[in-house]
Amino acid sequence: MHPEKRHLMRSSFFVDEVGQYRLVYRIFEENKVRFYFVGAHKEYEKWYKQGF
């Protein structure tokens, strides 16, 4: 069972918040995950505005 997560703007990406950090990732199969971004909130905003 996976923890509760939220989608990034109705895409196949998910966002988790861990303290002040954001993790953006996709789940391809039950046990395959690829991370696209890990960083602080301000870094996340900059990354997001670039069109992820």
N, C-alpha and C positions, 0 to 999 in steps of 0.2 A: 504494500500500500504506500502511495506517495503522499507527502504532506500537502496540505492545501496550498494552491498557487494561483496566481492571476495571470491572465494573458496580457501581452503587450499590444495594445491597440488592435484587438481582434485579429492577431496574426498567429503564427505557429510558435512564436517566442513566448517564454514565460519570464516573469520578474519575481524575484524573492528579495526581501529586505532582511539583512543581517546586521543589526546595530545600525551604524551610519552608512553601511555599504549596500550596493545594489548588485545583484547577480542576474544576468540575462542569459538564457540558455534555451535549447530545444531538446526534446526527447524524441529520439528516432525509433527506438524499440524499447521494450520493457527495461532493458539495462544499458542502453547507449544514450549518453547525454553529451552534447557539445556546448561548451561555454563560449559566448560571444563577447561578454563584457563583465568585468569585475572591477569595481571602484567605488569611490565616495560619491555622495549625492551630486555634488557640483560637477564632477567628472561625468557622471551619468547624464545629467542635463545637457552637457556639451556634446556627448556622443549621440544622444537622442536627436538633438537638433540638426546633426549632420546627416540624418536620414537612416540611421542604423542600417 
